[in-house]
Amino acid sequence: MFKKKQQKPKTDYDRENWKPVLRCSICNGERVAGFKNIHTGEFREEAFIQDDAQLEEFKRRYGITELPKEY
């Protein structure tokens, strides 16, 4: 009758070339989590963050403990 809630499997990313970053807007407080290429500075958006629960889910999904902010 009731099914268990399935957890999404942990996703990996290229840790050699990409670093996780939380982009924050100074004007409206919008937050976008993603990855920044350490060589080119290119930013790849992964998730629009509306609350702390979504931020924690993003960190859990990619195995991230520290997520620096970028304005």
Phi, psi and omega in degrees: 000305178253136179257150176292143176288124182275134176272142178288140179293151179295130181259146181249161177222167182286096184288344179286324187245344184236143175236143180287140182216145173251109180274127181238139177269133178287325185290306188242001177078009180296138180235135178228126177264141179187201183231141181245131178288125185286345181266318186255340183084004179295137179251131179246112181288139177240321184207138172274123186259119180254335179210174184294331179295320178291325177295315179295324178295318178298315180296320180293318183299322183257002179069038183261134177258326182236130182231099182290147179269148178226129183254000000 
